[in-house]
Amino acid sequence: MQSLQPLKSSTLVFLKMASDVGGKLAVLGVLALAARALTTEAFAYMALASTLGWMLSVATDFGLQLHLAREVARAPDHAGRALWPLLRIRMRLLIVGVVIAVVASFVWLPAKSAAPFACVAVSYIINALVEFLNYAYRGLNRSDIESTLNFTQRLVTLALAWVLLSLWPSFPAAAVAVTLPPLLASIVSLTLLRRMAPAEAVAAAPVSARPLFRNVAPIGAGIVFSALYFRIDVFLLQHWSGPESVAHYSAVFRLIDALRLFPAAFLAVVMPVMFHGRNSAFLWKMSIGLTLFGVASSLALYVAAPIVVPLAFGDSYAAATPLFRILLAAFPLFALNYGLTTQLIGWDGQRAFALISAGALVSNVAMNLYLVPRLHATGSAWATVGTEAVLTLACVLALMRVPVRATR
């Protein structure tokens, strides 16, 4: 059971946000070091490996982390009943993901680049395991522990990247720097959770496959579809425009992704509230707050974009500034949709979430197929804006129709 008392929600939000800000700055620092130390081609390979690893991490998680948070939040005194059986399934899926990443890397690339490419991809799969364990902390209302572990992991990654890339500016050095810290973090997190949520006798029984599949499969399908529409444009850009477009687009997209830490920090703390009952007033206030934050951030960064992009990645990436400005138009919708999709799952609307995500994927691919051959990276940026608009409309309509269900 929990051995520590939960902190106040306001304190948790502050700690989570501070940790995520520091963590994202560390991640951006790693990317900035890599962009300066590696050739454009090597940095593009790193971006592609990151995308492959992220997609595989989402596929191998397949909604288990959100299901874990929901089950733990609804029965925090018996967290072990949900955590350890699901972890056994999660570890099997992790092994499958690692095998796919390694095989794909050596089939796709020459041996010189295949090993570091596989290493970067695997680092994302291991990091997804860390994230899975983090959702147990969220369900227990102990995101302060998650915040501490995440910040430490990111700081170690930055320090390791700085040392290795200074001594050996190469793709393999970058790969080692991003792989070791999540591996260590997963070991530390597992050790802590064995004390906070010990295994119970009932948890030793096999998980009933049919109820688990019914609850998790729609969430997993929706998240996989979301991952595909979120980053499939990188592969389309590689096909039609080459490594330079991939490098520029991936770099500025990372800045947008870094902005998402603010709504992510808030949602991580309020997740237990979102997963208990149906509170339409809270959803309304949350949506307005997330949207206003997105608009204010986008306007400020639109003005500062000519300074921000070269400062983050070097003068050679200044040409990506227009891409950054287009993607900023999507950020208010990013923030809002983050909250809407999480609430949809919290209200047991996982089937609607899966269908909506599939529709968003189809819309995104269609827009990219039309725009990328004509506008290249600019087309991908506009396709992202359009997809988020489609997702917002679909989520609003779905949330209005989700039936009220009794809290278990």
Secondary structure, DSSP 8 states (H G I E B T S, - for coil): ---S----HHHHHHHHHHHHHHHHHHHHHHHHHHHHHS-HHHHHHHHHHHHHHHHHHHHHHTTHHHHHHHHHHH-GGGHHHHHHHHHHHHHHHHHHHHHHHHHHHHHHS-HHHHHHHHHHHHHHHHHHHHHHHHHHHHHTT-HHHHHHHHHHHHHHHHHHHHHHHHHS-SHHHHHHHHHHHHHHHHHHHHHHHHHHS---GGGGS---HHHHHHHHHHHHHHHHHHHHHHHHHHHHHHHHT-HHHHHHHHHHHHHHHHHTHHHHHHHHHHHHHHTSS--HHHHHHHHHHHHHHHHHHHHHHHHHHHHHHHHHH-GGGGGGHHHHHHHHHHHHHHHHHHHHHHHHHHTT-HHHHHHHHHHHHHHHHHHHHHHHHHHTHHHHHHHHHHHHHHHHHHHHHHHHH-------
